[in-house]
Amino acid sequence: MTSQPAQISLGQWFSRNLSAAIQVAGARRETQSDTTAFRRLSLVQIQQKTGIARSTLRLLKSPGNGKQANPDMNTIERLADVLGVPPAFLLMRPQDWELLSRSVSNSSDYLVAAQKLEAEGRLQATNPVEKVLCECKVHPDLRPRNIDGLQEVARADARDEWRRLACLKLDALMLREISKSSARKWLTAIAGAWVSLTTPHDPSTSKQ
């Protein structure tokens, strides 16, 4: 039996992301053979700009011995500022980027729905994410009409509740501080696509 690869922890992804960004974050090095080569940002430079000790930086980049990085929020913020990236990017995993990409590419119908909400003066209301799902007729689920469909009705009820809670959480995380309509429309559309893509068939058996 083939052994399953060990799951990579969030701390390990942080270390990988930090190391990868450091490798290309230095000033551009122009040579005759390659005008696009980039220098590695040295730990000395990072220490000077962040005040984080080089010993700490080495542990964050390469914890070693099966350990994993566990930086505090202030450290992540300082490193992200020096690297010129949003702090959240240092914690993103490949599956997070993939889901974000899929959500953006599937957001066109939800963007149209968000534009309709804006025209009707409802975009600034609470939980526009759930409203765009309703506009796109993906929420709530249709219920089977025959009596043999009771189990599916229960699953549909569970999916509706899962989506409702997911919409509230994304509304709280993505839209709470966003009032500008152009950004709010796009974020609402992307959040709607994310909820639609990730809704489990049977929430009672899902790990989500």
ChimeraX attribute file (.defattr): number of C-alpha atoms within 10 A of each C-alpha:
attribute: neighborCount
match mode: 1-to-1
recipient: residues
	/A:1	3
	/A:2	4
	/A:3	5
	/A:4	6
	/A:5	6
	/A:6	6
	/A:7	7
	/A:8	10
	/A:9	11
	/A:10	16
	/A:11	18
	/A:12	22
	/A:13	18
	/A:14	24
	/A:15	24
	/A:16	18
	/A:17	17
	/A:18	22
	/A:19	18
	/A:20	14
	/A:21	18
	/A:22	20
	/A:23	13
	/A:24	15
	/A:25	16
	/A:26	16
	/A:27	11
	/A:28	13
	/A:29	12
	/A:30	12
	/A:31	9
	/A:32	5
	/A:33	7
	/A:34	9
	/A:35	10
	/A:36	10
	/A:37	14
	/A:38	15
	/A:39	15
	/A:40	17
	/A:41	18
	/A:42	14
	/A:43	17
	/A:44	14
	/A:45	13
	/A:46	19
	/A:47	17
	/A:48	12
	/A:49	13
	/A:50	16
	/A:51	13
	/A:52	16
	/A:53	13
	/A:54	16
	/A:55	10
	/A:56	15
	/A:57	21
	/A:58	14
	/A:59	16
	/A:60	22
	/A:61	19
	/A:62	18
	/A:63	17
	/A:64	11
	/A:65	6
	/A:66	7
	/A:67	11
	/A:68	20
	/A:69	20
	/A:70	16
	/A:71	16
	/A:72	8
	/A:73	10
	/A:74	10
	/A:75	17
	/A:76	19
	/A:77	18
	/A:78	17
	/A:79	24
	/A:80	19
	/A:81	14
	/A:82	16
	/A:83	19
	/A:84	11
	/A:85	13
	/A:86	13
	/A:87	18
	/A:88	11
	/A:89	15
	/A:90	24
	/A:91	18
	/A:92	14
	/A:93	17
	/A:94	9
	/A:95	9
	/A:96	12
	/A:97	12
	/A:98	11
	/A:99	15
	/A:100	16
	/A:101	14
	/A:102	15
	/A:103	21
	/A:104	19
	/A:105	11
	/A:106	18
	/A:107	22
	/A:108	15
	/A:109	16
	/A:110	26
	/A:111	21
	/A:112	17
	/A:113	25
	/A:114	29
	/A:115	22
	/A:116	16
	/A:117	19
	/A:118	18
	/A:119	10
	/A:120	9
	/A:121	10
	/A:122	15
	/A:123	23
	/A:124	16
	/A:125	10
	/A:126	14
	/A:127	20
	/A:128	27
	/A:129	31
	/A:130	25
	/A:131	22
	/A:132	27
	/A:133	26
	/A:134	16
	/A:135	16
	/A:136	15
	/A:137	11
	/A:138	15
	/A:139	18
	/A:140	16
	/A:141	15
	/A:142	11
	/A:143	14
	/A:144	13
	/A:145	9
	/A:146	7
	/A:147	8
	/A:148	9
	/A:149	12
	/A:150	13
	/A:151	11
	/A:152	14
	/A:153	17
	/A:154	14
	/A:155	19
	/A:156	21
	/A:157	17
	/A:158	18
	/A:159	21
	/A:160	18
	/A:161	14
	/A:162	19
	/A:163	24
	/A:164	18
	/A:165	14
	/A:166	21
	/A:167	24
	/A:168	16
	/A:169	15
	/A:170	21
	/A:171	22
	/A:172	13
	/A:173	10
	/A:174	14
	/A:175	23
	/A:176	12
	/A:177	10
	/A:178	14
	/A:179	12
	/A:180	10
	/A:181	14
	/A:182	11
	/A:183	12
	/A:184	22
	/A:185	27
	/A:186	19
	/A:187	24
	/A:188	30
	/A:189	27
	/A:190	26
	/A:191	29
	/A:192	34
	/A:193	26
	/A:194	23
	/A:195	21
	/A:196	19
	/A:197	13
	/A:198	14
	/A:199	16
	/A:200	18
	/A:201	13
	/A:202	15
	/A:203	18
	/A:204	13
	/A:205	8
	/A:206	9
	/A:207	6
	/A:208	9
